[in-house]
Amino acid sequence: MDRQDVTETLAKPISRELLGSSIPARLGYIGVDGAPRAIPIGFHWTGEQVVMATVPEAAKVRALRRNPRVALTIDTQDQWPPRALLIRGAARVEPVDGVPDPYIQASRKVIPAAHFEDWEQGVRALYDQMVLITVEPDWAKLLDFETTLPQAVEDLVRARQGAADTGGRGTASSGMSPDPAA
């Protein structure tokens, strides 16, 4: 997927809404044992990158140093139609002293304002160092189930429309190259 397609997908209003929401991302990566992992994690969207933070000893840090390719999903679960933003990229892992601002910004989305000051003081007292995990998307797809669908469903709809248009003599091929991962 080229950079402009990624940028256009991430600039859509529903994408921006999901990126700014309090919904945790689901981070998918390959563990050091070779098995896939998917974990919920708070994130901050900078406008160009998804930034997450964790403790230096976290298993995901070791895994991402070994294999930085990740997938992220940010999706709704309590509305119809559902919305899902799918992102792929390479994670950059960087140790930082103290508590990084993106961690505080991500947390501000989920911690009630009345508790935030106490929470922040506790976190700053706890962590001497954290690790920033930064992902610059190199692939993105928005599924809003109104204007966009998973590729296999889009292909099926086109095939059925083609069959209806030709009196049942349509082809199963949509003429589009499917994205096998969406």
Sequence and secondary structure as in RCSB ss.txt:
>XXXX:A:sequence
MDRQDVTETLAKPISRELLGSSIPARLGYIGVDGAPRAIPIGFHWTGEQVVMATVPEAAKVRALRRNPRVALTID
TQDQWPPRALLIRGAARVEPVDGVPDPYIQASRKVIPAAHFEDWEQGVRALYDQMVLITVEPDWAKLLDFETTLP
QAVEDLVRARQGAADTGGRGTASSGMSPDPAA
>XXXX:A:secstr
  HHHHHHHHHSHHHHHHHTSS  EEEEEE TTS EEEEEE  EE SS EEEEE TT HHHHHHHH  EEEEEEE
 SSSSS  EEEEEEEEEEEEEES  HHHHHHHHTTS HHHHHHHHHHHHHH SEEEEEEEEEEEEEEE SSS   
HHHHHHHHHHHHHHHTTT   S  SS   TT 
